[in-house]
Amino acid sequence: MNTIFDIIELQKGRLILSDAIRGVVYYKVSMYGHEWELMYNIGEIYRQTNQSSVTLRIIGERRENEKEMRRAFALLESMLNL
């Protein structure tokens, strides 16, 4: 979750909801005259592999939400300590 908070700060996003118990982070980003909202859901951490599942939902004015989703996951992956 800390990595997602770092991403929010880098994007100058505005946090809408953070629920650590449920693994939900929801925030708003404004860029290039458009606004959109991103919601990350972090699943259970598997101790054997030290991995967890992450889902992302994007809502907003951008036409290329699929491209934005790929960018968001690539950014998250690049910032994680693998």
mmCIF file of the N, C-alpha and C atoms, coordinates in Angstrom:
data_MODEL
# 
_entry.id   MODEL 
# 
loop_
_atom_site.group_PDB 
_atom_site.id 
_atom_site.type_symbol 
_atom_site.label_atom_id 
_atom_site.label_alt_id 
_atom_site.label_comp_id 
_atom_site.label_asym_id 
_atom_site.label_entity_id 
_atom_site.label_seq_id 
_atom_site.pdbx_PDB_ins_code 
_atom_site.Cartn_x 
_atom_site.Cartn_y 
_atom_site.Cartn_z 
_atom_site.occupancy 
_atom_site.B_iso_or_equiv 
_atom_site.pdbx_formal_charge 
_atom_site.auth_seq_id 
_atom_site.auth_comp_id 
_atom_site.auth_asym_id 
_atom_site.auth_atom_id 
_atom_site.pdbx_PDB_model_num 
ATOM 1   N N  . MET A 1 1  ? 0.829   -1.198  0.000   1.00 0.00 ? 1  MET A N  1 
ATOM 2   C CA . MET A 1 1  ? 0.000   0.000   0.000   1.00 0.00 ? 1  MET A CA 1 
ATOM 3   C C  . MET A 1 1  ? 0.866   1.251   0.000   1.00 0.00 ? 1  MET A C  1 
ATOM 4   N N  . ASN A 1 2  ? 2.023   1.178   0.662   1.00 0.00 ? 2  ASN A N  1 
ATOM 5   C CA . ASN A 1 2  ? 2.892   2.353   0.706   1.00 0.00 ? 2  ASN A CA 1 
ATOM 6   C C  . ASN A 1 2  ? 3.344   2.770   -0.689  1.00 0.00 ? 2  ASN A C  1 
ATOM 7   N N  . THR A 1 3  ? 3.560   1.805   -1.557  1.00 0.00 ? 3  THR A N  1 
ATOM 8   C CA . THR A 1 3  ? 3.962   2.123   -2.930  1.00 0.00 ? 3  THR A CA 1 
ATOM 9   C C  . THR A 1 3  ? 2.841   2.856   -3.652  1.00 0.00 ? 3  THR A C  1 
ATOM 10  N N  . ILE A 1 4  ? 1.611   2.475   -3.422  1.00 0.00 ? 4  ILE A N  1 
ATOM 11  C CA . ILE A 1 4  ? 0.480   3.157   -4.047  1.00 0.00 ? 4  ILE A CA 1 
ATOM 12  C C  . ILE A 1 4  ? 0.368   4.586   -3.524  1.00 0.00 ? 4  ILE A C  1 
ATOM 13  N N  . PHE A 1 5  ? 0.608   4.785   -2.235  1.00 0.00 ? 5  PHE A N  1 
ATOM 14  C CA . PHE A 1 5  ? 0.603   6.146   -1.693  1.00 0.00 ? 5  PHE A CA 1 
ATOM 15  C C  . PHE A 1 5  ? 1.723   6.987   -2.316  1.00 0.00 ? 5  PHE A C  1 
ATOM 16  N N  . ASP A 1 6  ? 2.865   6.372   -2.598  1.00 0.00 ? 6  ASP A N  1 
ATOM 17  C CA . ASP A 1 6  ? 3.952   7.079   -3.286  1.00 0.00 ? 6  ASP A CA 1 
ATOM 18  C C  . ASP A 1 6  ? 3.527   7.488   -4.693  1.00 0.00 ? 6  ASP A C  1 
ATOM 19  N N  . ILE A 1 7  ? 2.817   6.604   -5.368  1.00 0.00 ? 7  ILE A N  1 
ATOM 20  C CA . ILE A 1 7  ? 2.324   6.907   -6.718  1.00 0.00 ? 7  ILE A CA 1 
ATOM 21  C C  . ILE A 1 7  ? 1.345   8.070   -6.676  1.00 0.00 ? 7  ILE A C  1 
ATOM 22  N N  . ILE A 1 8  ? 0.454   8.073   -5.705  1.00 0.00 ? 8  ILE A N  1 
ATOM 23  C CA . ILE A 1 8  ? -0.515  9.166   -5.565  1.00 0.00 ? 8  ILE A CA 1 
ATOM 24  C C  . ILE A 1 8  ? 0.225   10.484  -5.390  1.00 0.00 ? 8  ILE A C  1 
ATOM 25  N N  . GLU A 1 9  ? 1.248   10.485  -4.562  1.00 0.00 ? 9  GLU A N  1 
ATOM 26  C CA . GLU A 1 9  ? 2.022   11.698  -4.330  1.00 0.00 ? 9  GLU A CA 1 
ATOM 27  C C  . GLU A 1 9  ? 2.752   12.141  -5.594  1.00 0.00 ? 9  GLU A C  1 
ATOM 28  N N  . LEU A 1 10 ? 3.346   11.188  -6.324  1.00 0.00 ? 10 LEU A N  1 
ATOM 29  C CA . LEU A 1 10 ? 4.051   11.528  -7.559  1.00 0.00 ? 10 LEU A CA 1 
ATOM 30  C C  . LEU A 1 10 ? 3.113   12.127  -8.613  1.00 0.00 ? 10 LEU A C  1 
ATOM 31  N N  . GLN A 1 11 ? 1.888   11.617  -8.663  1.00 0.00 ? 11 GLN A N  1 
ATOM 32  C CA . GLN A 1 11 ? 0.911   12.090  -9.638  1.00 0.00 ? 11 GLN A CA 1 
ATOM 33  C C  . GLN A 1 11 ? 0.138   13.306  -9.149  1.00 0.00 ? 11 GLN A C  1 
ATOM 34  N N  . LYS A 1 12 ? 0.467   13.776  -7.955  1.00 0.00 ? 12 LYS A N  1 
ATOM 35  C CA . LYS A 1 12 ? -0.248  14.892  -7.339  1.00 0.00 ? 12 LYS A CA 1 
ATOM 36  C C  . LYS A 1 12 ? -1.747  14.604  -7.295  1.00 0.00 ? 12 LYS A C  1 
ATOM 37  N N  . GLY A 1 13 ? -2.053  13.360  -6.909  1.00 0.00 ? 13 GLY A N  1 
ATOM 38  C CA . GLY A 1 13 ? -3.438  12.928  -6.809  1.00 0.00 ? 13 GLY A CA 1 
ATOM 39  C C  . GLY A 1 13 ? -4.043  13.346  -5.487  1.00 0.00 ? 13 GLY A C  1 
ATOM 40  N N  . ARG A 1 14 ? -5.355  13.187  -5.404  1.00 0.00 ? 14 ARG A N  1 
ATOM 41  C CA . ARG A 1 14 ? -6.078  13.536  -4.190  1.00 0.00 ? 14 ARG A CA 1 
ATOM 42  C C  . ARG A 1 14 ? -6.759  12.271  -3.663  1.00 0.00 ? 14 ARG A C  1 
ATOM 43  N N  . LEU A 1 15 ? -6.380  11.865  -2.462  1.00 0.00 ? 15 LEU A N  1 
ATOM 44  C CA . LEU A 1 15 ? -6.905  10.659  -1.855  1.00 0.00 ? 15 LEU A CA 1 
ATOM 45  C C  . LEU A 1 15 ? -8.392  10.829  -1.539  1.00 0.00 ? 15 LEU A C  1 
ATOM 46  N N  . ILE A 1 16 ? -9.190  9.859   -1.949  1.00 0.00 ? 16 ILE A N  1 
ATOM 47  C CA . ILE A 1 16 ? -10.616 9.870   -1.677  1.00 0.00 ? 16 ILE A CA 1 
ATOM 48  C C  . ILE A 1 16 ? -10.931 8.899   -0.538  1.00 0.00 ? 16 ILE A C  1 
ATOM 49  N N  . LEU A 1 17 ? -10.346 7.697   -0.600  1.00 0.00 ? 17 LEU A N  1 
ATOM 50  C CA . LEU A 1 17 ? -10.619 6.678   0.408   1.00 0.00 ? 17 LEU A CA 1 
ATOM 51  C C  . LEU A 1 17 ? -9.391  5.793   0.568   1.00 0.00 ? 17 LEU A C  1 
ATOM 52  N N  . SER A 1 18 ? -9.057  5.506   1.796   1.00 0.00 ? 18 SER A N  1 
ATOM 53  C CA . SER A 1 18 ? -7.986  4.570   2.097   1.00 0.00 ? 18 SER A CA 1 
ATOM 54  C C  . SER A 1 18 ? -8.476  3.654   3.204   1.00 0.00 ? 18 SER A C  1 
ATOM 55  N N  . ASP A 1 19 ? -8.589  2.380   2.890   1.00 0.00 ? 19 ASP A N  1 
ATOM 56  C CA . ASP A 1 19 ? -9.056  1.390   3.865   1.00 0.00 ? 19 ASP A CA 1 
ATOM 57  C C  . ASP A 1 19 ? -8.033  0.257   3.900   1.00 0.00 ? 19 ASP A C  1 
ATOM 58  N N  . ALA A 1 20 ? -7.084  0.342   4.821   1.00 0.00 ? 20 ALA A N  1 
ATOM 59  C CA . ALA A 1 20 ? -6.002  -0.635  4.905   1.00 0.00 ? 20 ALA A CA 1 
ATOM 60  C C  . ALA A 1 20 ? -6.517  -2.026  5.255   1.00 0.00 ? 20 ALA A C  1 
ATOM 61  N N  . ILE A 1 21 ? -7.549  -2.112  6.054   1.00 0.00 ? 21 ILE A N  1 
ATOM 62  C CA . ILE A 1 21 ? -8.088  -3.414  6.462   1.00 0.00 ? 21 ILE A CA 1 
ATOM 63  C C  . ILE A 1 21 ? -8.627  -4.175  5.251   1.00 0.00 ? 21 ILE A C  1 
ATOM 64  N N  . ARG A 1 22 ? -9.324  -3.483  4.389   1.00 0.00 ? 22 ARG A N  1 
ATOM 65  C CA . ARG A 1 22 ? -9.884  -4.115  3.186   1.00 0.00 ? 22 ARG A CA 1 
ATOM 66  C C  . ARG A 1 22 ? -8.934  -4.058  1.994   1.00 0.00 ? 22 ARG A C  1 
ATOM 67  N N  . GLY A 1 23 ? -7.838  -3.305  2.105   1.00 0.00 ? 23 GLY A N  1 
ATOM 68  C CA . GLY A 1 23 ? -6.866  -3.209  1.020   1.00 0.00 ? 23 GLY A CA 1 
ATOM 69  C C  . GLY A 1 23 ? -7.348  -2.356  -0.138  1.00 0.00 ? 23 GLY A C  1 
ATOM 70  N N  . VAL A 1 24 ? -8.065  -1.275  0.158   1.00 0.00 ? 24 VAL A N  1 
ATOM 71  C CA . VAL A 1 24 ? -8.625  -0.410  -0.875  1.00 0.00 ? 24 VAL A CA 1 
ATOM 72  C C  . VAL A 1 24 ? -7.984  0.975   -0.796  1.00 0.00 ? 24 VAL A C  1 
ATOM 73  N N  . VAL A 1 25 ? -7.534  1.458   -1.951  1.00 0.00 ? 25 VAL A N  1 
ATOM 74  C CA . VAL A 1 25 ? -7.045  2.828   -2.058  1.00 0.00 ? 25 VAL A CA 1 
ATOM 75  C C  . VAL A 1 25 ? -7.744  3.442   -3.259  1.00 0.00 ? 25 VAL A C  1 
ATOM 76  N N  . TYR A 1 26 ? -8.414  4.565   -3.052  1.00 0.00 ? 26 TYR A N  1 
ATOM 77  C CA . TYR A 1 26 ? -9.226  5.220   -4.078  1.00 0.00 ? 26 TYR A CA 1 
ATOM 78  C C  . TYR A 1 26 ? -8.787  6.676   -4.140  1.00 0.00 ? 26 TYR A C  1 
ATOM 79  N N  . TYR A 1 27 ? -8.398  7.141   -5.337  1.00 0.00 ? 27 TYR A N  1 
ATOM 80  C CA . TYR A 1 27 ? -7.936  8.518   -5.457  1.00 0.00 ? 27 TYR A CA 1 
ATOM 81  C C  . TYR A 1 27 ? -8.268  9.115   -6.810  1.00 0.00 ? 27 TYR A C  1 
ATOM 82  N N  . LYS A 1 28 ? -8.142  10.444  -6.892  1.00 0.00 ? 28 LYS A N  1 
ATOM 83  C CA . LYS A 1 28 ? -8.474  11.199  -8.092  1.00 0.00 ? 28 LYS A CA 1 
ATOM 84  C C  . LYS A 1 28 ? -7.208  11.861  -8.629  1.00 0.00 ? 28 LYS A C  1 
ATOM 85  N N  . VAL A 1 29 ? -7.071  11.847  -9.954  1.00 0.00 ? 29 VAL A N  1 
ATOM 86  C CA . VAL A 1 29 ? -5.931  12.472  -10.625 1.00 0.00 ? 29 VAL A CA 1 
ATOM 87  C C  . VAL A 1 29 ? -6.461  13.435  -11.682 1.00 0.00 ? 29 VAL A C  1 
ATOM 88  N N  . SER A 1 30 ? -5.842  14.600  -11.773 1.00 0.00 ? 30 SER A N  1 
ATOM 89  C CA . SER A 1 30 ? -6.146  15.558  -12.831 1.00 0.00 ? 30 SER A CA 1 
ATOM 90  C C  . SER A 1 30 ? -4.870  15.758  -13.644 1.00 0.00 ? 30 SER A C  1 
ATOM 91  N N  . MET A 1 31 ? -4.997  15.551  -14.960 1.00 0.00 ? 31 MET A N  1 
ATOM 92  C CA . MET A 1 31 ? -3.832  15.693  -15.809 1.00 0.00 ? 31 MET A CA 1 
ATOM 93  C C  . MET A 1 31 ? -4.279  15.986  -17.234 1.00 0.00 ? 31 MET A C  1 
ATOM 94  N N  . TYR A 1 32 ? -3.592  16.888  -17.886 1.00 0.00 ? 32 TYR A N  1 
ATOM 95  C CA . TYR A 1 32 ? -3.867  17.235  -19.286 1.00 0.00 ? 32 TYR A CA 1 
ATOM 96  C C  . TYR A 1 32 ? -5.313  17.675  -19.507 1.00 0.00 ? 32 TYR A C  1 
ATOM 97  N N  . GLY A 1 33 ? -5.892  18.328  -18.523 1.00 0.00 ? 33 GLY A N  1 
ATOM 98  C CA . GLY A 1 33 ? -7.253  18.820  -18.654 1.00 0.00 ? 33 GLY A CA 1 
ATOM 99  C C  . GLY A 1 33 ? -8.325  17.759  -18.441 1.00 0.00 ? 33 GLY A C  1 
ATOM 100 N N  . HIS A 1 34 ? -7.940  16.576  -18.020 1.00 0.00 ? 34 HIS A N  1 
ATOM 101 C CA . HIS A 1 34 ? -8.891  15.489  -17.762 1.00 0.00 ? 34 HIS A CA 1 
ATOM 102 C C  . HIS A 1 34 ? -8.800  15.084  -16.303 1.00 0.00 ? 34 HIS A C  1 
ATOM 103 N N  . GLU A 1 35 ? -9.877  14.517  -15.791 1.00 0.00 ? 35 GLU A N  1 
ATOM 104 C CA . GLU A 1 35 ? -9.893  13.967  -14.432 1.00 0.00 ? 35 GLU A CA 1 
ATOM 105 C C  . GLU A 1 35 ? -10.335 12.521  -14.508 1.00 0.00 ? 35 GLU A C  1 
ATOM 106 N N  . TRP A 1 36 ? -9.704  11.688  -13.707 1.00 0.00 ? 36 TRP A N  1 
ATOM 107 C CA . TRP A 1 36 ? -10.160 10.326  -13.575 1.00 0.00 ? 36 TRP A CA 1 
ATOM 108 C C  . TRP A 1 36 ? -9.832  9.816   -12.195 1.00 0.00 ? 36 TRP A C  1 
ATOM 109 N N  . GLU A 1 37 ? -10.508 8.733   -11.828 1.00 0.00 ? 37 GLU A N  1 
ATOM 110 C CA . GLU A 1 37 ? -10.357 8.142   -10.502 1.00 0.00 ? 37 GLU A CA 1 
ATOM 111 C C  . GLU A 1 37 ? -9.818  6.727   -10.655 1.00 0.00 ? 37 GLU A C  1 
ATOM 112 N N  . LEU A 1 38 ? -8.928  6.371   -9.750  1.00 0.00 ? 38 LEU A N  1 
ATOM 113 C CA . LEU A 1 38 ? -8.345  5.043   -9.752  1.00 0.00 ? 38 LEU A CA 1 
ATOM 114 C C  . LEU A 1 38 ? -8.625  4.383   -8.417  1.00 0.00 ? 38 LEU A C  1 
ATOM 115 N N  . MET A 1 39 ? -9.009  3.117   -8.460  1.00 0.00 ? 39 MET A N  1 
ATOM 116 C CA . MET A 1 39 ? -9.245  2.370   -7.236  1.00 0.00 ? 39 MET A CA 1 
ATOM 117 C C  . MET A 1 39 ? -8.428  1.084   -7.300  1.00 0.00 ? 39 MET A C  1 
ATOM 118 N N  . TYR A 1 40 ? -7.480  0.980   -6.382  1.00 0.00 ? 40 TYR A N  1 
ATOM 119 C CA . TYR A 1 40 ? -6.678  -0.231  -6.250  1.00 0.00 ? 40 TYR A CA 1 
ATOM 120 C C  . TYR A 1 40 ? -7.288  -1.093  -5.152  1.00 0.00 ? 40 TYR A C  1 
ATOM 121 N N  . ASN A 1 41 ? -7.377  -2.381  -5.414  1.00 0.00 ? 41 ASN A N  1 
ATOM 122 C CA . ASN A 1 41 ? -7.793  -3.371  -4.409  1.00 0.00 ? 41 ASN A CA 1 
ATOM 123 C C  . ASN A 1 41 ? -6.638  -4.342  -4.250  1.00 0.00 ? 41 ASN A C  1 
ATOM 124 N N  . ILE A 1 42 ? -6.048  -4.368  -3.083  1.00 0.00 ? 42 ILE A N  1 
ATOM 125 C CA . ILE A 1 42 ? -4.932  -5.251  -2.809  1.00 0.00 ? 42 ILE A CA 1 
ATOM 126 C C  . ILE A 1 42 ? -5.462  -6.461  -2.076  1.00 0.00 ? 42 ILE A C  1 
ATOM 127 N N  . GLY A 1 43 ? -5.201  -7.631  -2.643  1.00 0.00 ? 43 GLY A N  1 
ATOM 128 C CA . GLY A 1 43 ? -5.686  -8.866  -2.054  1.00 0.00 ? 43 GLY A CA 1 
ATOM 129 C C  . GLY A 1 43 ? -4.763  -9.381  -0.968  1.00 0.00 ? 43 GLY A C  1 
ATOM 130 N N  . GLU A 1 44 ? -5.037  -10.579 -0.559  1.00 0.00 ? 44 GLU A N  1 
ATOM 131 C CA . GLU A 1 44 ? -4.283  -11.237 0.505   1.00 0.00 ? 44 GLU A CA 1 
ATOM 132 C C  . GLU A 1 44 ? -2.819  -11.418 0.105   1.00 0.00 ? 44 GLU A C  1 
ATOM 133 N N  . ILE A 1 45 ? -1.918  -11.226 1.059   1.00 0.00 ? 45 ILE A N  1 
ATOM 134 C CA . ILE A 1 45 ? -0.494  -11.448 0.820   1.00 0.00 ? 45 ILE A CA 1 
ATOM 135 C C  . ILE A 1 45 ? -0.193  -12.913 1.094   1.00 0.00 ? 45 ILE A C  1 
ATOM 136 N N  . TYR A 1 46 ? 0.383   -13.574 0.102   1.00 0.00 ? 46 TYR A N  1 
ATOM 137 C CA . TYR A 1 46 ? 0.742   -14.979 0.246   1.00 0.00 ? 46 TYR A CA 1 
ATOM 138 C C  . TYR A 1 46 ? 2.164   -15.058 0.795   1.00 0.00 ? 46 TYR A C  1 
ATOM 139 N N  . ARG A 1 47 ? 2.275   -15.519 2.017   1.00 0.00 ? 47 ARG A N  1 
ATOM 140 C CA . ARG A 1 47 ? 3.560   -15.507 2.728   1.00 0.00 ? 47 ARG A CA 1 
ATOM 141 C C  . ARG A 1 47 ? 4.620   -16.400 2.070   1.00 0.00 ? 47 ARG A C  1 
ATOM 142 N N  . GLN A 1 48 ? 4.223   -17.496 1.441   1.00 0.00 ? 48 GLN A N  1 
ATOM 143 C CA . GLN A 1 48 ? 5.209   -18.382 0.825   1.00 0.00 ? 48 GLN A CA 1 
ATOM 144 C C  . GLN A 1 48 ? 5.960   -17.683 -0.310  1.00 0.00 ? 48 GLN A C  1 
ATOM 145 N N  . THR A 1 49 ? 5.256   -16.874 -1.089  1.00 0.00 ? 49 THR A N  1 
ATOM 146 C CA . THR A 1 49 ? 5.862   -16.210 -2.245  1.00 0.00 ? 49 THR A CA 1 
ATOM 147 C C  . THR A 1 49 ? 6.039   -14.709 -2.035  1.00 0.00 ? 49 THR A C  1 
ATOM 148 N N  . ASN A 1 50 ? 5.511   -14.183 -0.934  1.00 0.00 ? 50 ASN A N  1 
ATOM 149 C CA . ASN A 1 50 ? 5.547   -12.750 -0.642  1.00 0.00 ? 50 ASN A CA 1 
ATOM 150 C C  . ASN A 1 50 ? 4.904   -11.937 -1.773  1.00 0.00 ? 50 ASN A C  1 
ATOM 151 N N  . GLN A 1 51 ? 3.798   -12.427 -2.293  1.00 0.00 ? 51 GLN A N  1 
ATOM 152 C CA . GLN A 1 51 ? 3.072   -11.774 -3.371  1.00 0.00 ? 51 GLN A CA 1 
ATOM 153 C C  . GLN A 1 51 ? 1.618   -11.565 -2.956  1.00 0.00 ? 51 GLN A C  1 
ATOM 154 N N  . SER A 1 52 ? 0.971   -10.654 -3.639  1.00 0.00 ? 52 SER A N  1 
ATOM 155 C CA . SER A 1 52 ? -0.455  -10.442 -3.426  1.00 0.00 ? 52 SER A CA 1 
ATOM 156 C C  . SER A 1 52 ? -1.098  -10.124 -4.765  1.00 0.00 ? 52 SER A C  1 
ATOM 157 N N  . SER A 1 53 ? -2.410  -10.233 -4.822  1.00 0.00 ? 53 SER A N  1 
ATOM 158 C CA . SER A 1 53 ? -3.133  -9.878  -6.043  1.00 0.00 ? 53 SER A CA 1 
ATOM 159 C C  . SER A 1 53 ? -3.555  -8.415  -5.946  1.00 0.00 ? 53 SER A C  1 
ATOM 160 N N  . VAL A 1 54 ? -3.529  -7.735  -7.079  1.00 0.00 ? 54 VAL A N  1 
ATOM 161 C CA . VAL A 1 54 ? -3.922  -6.330  -7.138  1.00 0.00 ? 54 VAL A CA 1 
ATOM 162 C C  . VAL A 1 54 ? -4.867  -6.155  -8.323  1.00 0.00 ? 54 VAL A C  1 
ATOM 163 N N  . THR A 1 55 ? -6.011  -5.524  -8.065  1.00 0.00 ? 55 THR A N  1 
ATOM 164 C CA . THR A 1 55 ? -6.920  -5.164  -9.145  1.00 0.00 ? 55 THR A CA 1 
ATOM 165 C C  . THR A 1 55 ? -7.022  -3.649  -9.197  1.00 0.00 ? 55 THR A C  1 
ATOM 166 N N  . LEU A 1 56 ? -7.375  -3.153  -10.357 1.00 0.00 ? 56 LEU A N  1 
ATOM 167 C CA . LEU A 1 56 ? -7.456  -1.714  -10.576 1.00 0.00 ? 56 LEU A CA 1 
ATOM 168 C C  . LEU A 1 56 ? -8.708  -1.388  -11.357 1.00 0.00 ? 56 LEU A C  1 
ATOM 169 N N  . ARG A 1 57 ? -9.383  -0.341  -10.916 1.00 0.00 ? 57 ARG A N  1 
ATOM 170 C CA . ARG A 1 57 ? -10.558 0.160   -11.626 1.00 0.00 ? 57 ARG A CA 1 
ATOM 171 C C  . ARG A 1 57 ? -10.314 1.624   -11.941 1.00 0.00 ? 57 ARG A C  1 
ATOM 172 N N  . ILE A 1 58 ? -10.541 2.006   -13.196 1.00 0.00 ? 58 ILE A N  1 
ATOM 173 C CA . ILE A 1 58 ? -10.344 3.394   -13.617 1.00 0.00 ? 58 ILE A CA 1 
ATOM 174 C C  . ILE A 1 58 ? -11.680 3.944   -14.106 1.00 0.00 ? 58 ILE A C  1 
ATOM 175 N N  . ILE A 1 59 ? -12.048 5.106   -13.572 1.00 0.00 ? 59 ILE A N  1 
ATOM 176 C CA . ILE A 1 59 ? -13.285 5.783   -13.958 1.00 0.00 ? 59 ILE A CA 1 
ATOM 177 C C  . ILE A 1 59 ? -12.903 7.198   -14.355 1.00 0.00 ? 59 ILE A C  1 
ATOM 178 N N  . GLY A 1 60 ? -13.368 7.654   -15.514 1.00 0.00 ? 60 GLY A N  1 
ATOM 179 C CA . GLY A 1 60 ? -13.068 9.034   -15.817 1.00 0.00 ? 60 GLY A CA 1 
ATOM 180 C C  . GLY A 1 60 ? -13.249 9.417   -17.262 1.00 0.00 ? 60 GLY A C  1 
ATOM 181 N N  . GLU A 1 61 ? -12.703 10.575  -17.577 1.00 0.00 ? 61 GLU A N  1 
ATOM 182 C CA . GLU A 1 61 ? -12.897 11.215  -18.858 1.00 0.00 ? 61 GLU A CA 1 
ATOM 183 C C  . GLU A 1 61 ? -11.928 10.748  -19.931 1.00 0.00 ? 61 GLU A C  1 
ATOM 184 N N  . ARG A 1 62 ? -10.896 10.023  -19.544 1.00 0.00 ? 62 ARG A N  1 
ATOM 185 C CA . ARG A 1 62 ? -9.907  9.579   -20.516 1.00 0.00 ? 62 ARG A CA 1 
ATOM 186 C C  . ARG A 1 62 ? -10.531 8.556   -21.452 1.00 0.00 ? 62 ARG A C  1 
ATOM 187 N N  . ARG A 1 63 ? -10.214 8.663   -22.712 1.00 0.00 ? 63 ARG A N  1 
ATOM 188 C CA . ARG A 1 63 ? -10.756 7.714   -23.684 1.00 0.00 ? 63 ARG A CA 1 
ATOM 189 C C  . ARG A 1 63 ? -9.962  6.416   -23.704 1.00 0.00 ? 63 ARG A C  1 
ATOM 190 N N  . GLU A 1 64 ? -8.729  6.479   -23.292 1.00 0.00 ? 64 GLU A N  1 
ATOM 191 C CA . GLU A 1 64 ? -7.850  5.327   -23.389 1.00 0.00 ? 64 GLU A CA 1 
ATOM 192 C C  . GLU A 1 64 ? -7.653  4.686   -22.013 1.00 0.00 ? 64 GLU A C  1 
ATOM 193 N N  . ASN A 1 65 ? -8.742  4.268   -21.382 1.00 0.00 ? 65 ASN A N  1 
ATOM 194 C CA . ASN A 1 65 ? -8.650  3.687   -20.045 1.00 0.00 ? 65 ASN A CA 1 
ATOM 195 C C  . ASN A 1 65 ? -7.806  2.418   -20.026 1.00 0.00 ? 65 ASN A C  1 
ATOM 196 N N  . GLU A 1 66 ? -7.858  1.624   -21.090 1.00 0.00 ? 66 GLU A N  1 
ATOM 197 C CA . GLU A 1 66 ? -7.048  0.410   -21.147 1.00 0.00 ? 66 GLU A CA 1 
ATOM 198 C C  . GLU A 1 66 ? -5.558  0.760   -21.147 1.00 0.00 ? 66 GLU A C  1 
ATOM 199 N N  . LYS A 1 67 ? -5.201  1.780   -21.896 1.00 0.00 ? 67 LYS A N  1 
ATOM 200 C CA . LYS A 1 67 ? -3.810  2.239   -21.930 1.00 0.00 ? 67 LYS A CA 1 
ATOM 201 C C  . LYS A 1 67 ? -3.389  2.794   -20.563 1.00 0.00 ? 67 LYS A C  1 
ATOM 202 N N  . GLU A 1 68 ? -4.286  3.545   -19.928 1.00 0.00 ? 68 GLU A N  1 
ATOM 203 C CA . GLU A 1 68 ? -4.018  4.069   -18.591 1.00 0.00 ? 68 GLU A CA 1 
ATOM 204 C C  . GLU A 1 68 ? -3.825  2.939   -17.587 1.00 0.00 ? 68 GLU A C  1 
ATOM 205 N N  . MET A 1 69 ? -4.603  1.886   -17.734 1.00 0.00 ? 69 MET A N  1 
ATOM 206 C CA . MET A 1 69 ? -4.490  0.760   -16.818 1.00 0.00 ? 69 MET A CA 1 
ATOM 207 C C  . MET A 1 69 ? -3.128  0.085   -16.981 1.00 0.00 ? 69 MET A C  1 
ATOM 208 N N  . ARG A 1 70 ? -2.699  -0.108  -18.215 1.00 0.00 ? 70 ARG A N  1 
ATOM 209 C CA . ARG A 1 70 ? -1.377  -0.698  -18.437 1.00 0.00 ? 70 ARG A CA 1 
ATOM 210 C C  . ARG A 1 70 ? -0.284  0.176   -17.849 1.00 0.00 ? 70 ARG A C  1 
ATOM 211 N N  . ARG A 1 71 ? -0.409  1.493   -18.013 1.00 0.00 ? 71 ARG A N  1 
ATOM 212 C CA . ARG A 1 71 ? 0.576   2.425   -17.443 1.00 0.00 ? 71 ARG A CA 1 
ATOM 213 C C  . ARG A 1 71 ? 0.602   2.351   -15.925 1.00 0.00 ? 71 ARG A C  1 
ATOM 214 N N  . ALA A 1 72 ? -0.576  2.298   -15.314 1.00 0.00 ? 72 ALA A N  1 
ATOM 215 C CA . ALA A 1 72 ? -0.659  2.257   -13.854 1.00 0.00 ? 72 ALA A CA 1 
ATOM 216 C C  . ALA A 1 72 ? -0.016  0.987   -13.307 1.00 0.00 ? 72 ALA A C  1 
ATOM 217 N N  . PHE A 1 73 ? -0.287  -0.158  -13.952 1.00 0.00 ? 73 PHE A N  1 
ATOM 218 C CA . PHE A 1 73 ? 0.327   -1.399  -13.489 1.00 0.00 ? 73 PHE A CA 1 
ATOM 219 C C  . PHE A 1 73 ? 1.830   -1.412  -13.736 1.00 0.00 ? 73 PHE A C  1 
ATOM 220 N N  . ALA A 1 74 ? 2.271   -0.860  -14.860 1.00 0.00 ? 74 ALA A N  1 
ATOM 221 C CA . ALA A 1 74 ? 3.705   -0.798  -15.135 1.00 0.00 ? 74 ALA A CA 1 
ATOM 222 C C  . ALA A 1 74 ? 4.414   0.082   -14.110 1.00 0.00 ? 74 ALA A C  1 
ATOM 223 N N  . LEU A 1 75 ? 3.796   1.219   -13.755 1.00 0.00 ? 75 LEU A N  1 
ATOM 224 C CA . LEU A 1 75 ? 4.375   2.100   -12.742 1.00 0.00 ? 75 LEU A CA 1 
ATOM 225 C C  . LEU A 1 75 ? 4.439   1.397   -11.397 1.00 0.00 ? 75 LEU A C  1 
ATOM 226 N N  . LEU A 1 76 ? 3.364   0.734   -11.009 1.00 0.00 ? 76 LEU A N  1 
ATOM 227 C CA . LEU A 1 76 ? 3.335   0.009   -9.737  1.00 0.00 ? 76 LEU A CA 1 
ATOM 228 C C  . LEU A 1 76 ? 4.418   -1.076  -9.714  1.00 0.00 ? 76 LEU A C  1 
ATOM 229 N N  . GLU A 1 77 ? 4.498   -1.847  -10.773 1.00 0.00 ? 77 GLU A N  1 
ATOM 230 C CA . GLU A 1 77 ? 5.484   -2.916  -10.835 1.00 0.00 ? 77 GLU A CA 1 
ATOM 231 C C  . GLU A 1 77 ? 6.914   -2.386  -10.782 1.00 0.00 ? 77 GLU A C  1 
ATOM 232 N N  . SER A 1 78 ? 7.162   -1.271  -11.451 1.00 0.00 ? 78 SER A N  1 
ATOM 233 C CA . SER A 1 78 ? 8.523   -0.713  -11.460 1.00 0.00 ? 78 SER A CA 1 
ATOM 234 C C  . SER A 1 78 ? 8.935   -0.169  -10.097 1.00 0.00 ? 78 SER A C  1 
ATOM 235 N N  . MET A 1 79 ? 7.955   0.223   -9.282  1.00 0.00 ? 79 MET A N  1 
ATOM 236 C CA . MET A 1 79 ? 8.265   0.800   -7.979  1.00 0.00 ? 79 MET A CA 1 
ATOM 237 C C  . MET A 1 79 ? 8.331   -0.225  -6.845  1.00 0.00 ? 79 MET A C  1 
ATOM 238 N N  . LEU A 1 80 ? 7.854   -1.434  -7.104  1.00 0.00 ? 80 LEU A N  1 
ATOM 239 C CA . LEU A 1 80 ? 7.890   -2.476  -6.080  1.00 0.00 ? 80 LEU A CA 1 
ATOM 240 C C  . LEU A 1 80 ? 9.287   -3.077  -5.982  1.00 0.00 ? 80 LEU A C  1 
ATOM 241 N N  . ASN A 1 81 ? 9.666   -3.485  -4.809  1.00 0.00 ? 81 ASN A N  1 
ATOM 242 C CA . ASN A 1 81 ? 10.947  -4.170  -4.617  1.00 0.00 ? 81 ASN A CA 1 
ATOM 243 C C  . ASN A 1 81 ? 10.753  -5.645  -4.950  1.00 0.00 ? 81 ASN A C  1 
ATOM 244 N N  . LEU A 1 82 ? 11.158  -6.017  -6.144  1.00 0.00 ? 82 LEU A N  1 
ATOM 245 C CA . LEU A 1 82 ? 10.945  -7.419  -6.552  1.00 0.00 ? 82 LEU A CA 1 
ATOM 246 C C  . LEU A 1 82 ? 12.148  -8.251  -6.244  1.00 0.00 ? 82 LEU A C  1 
# 
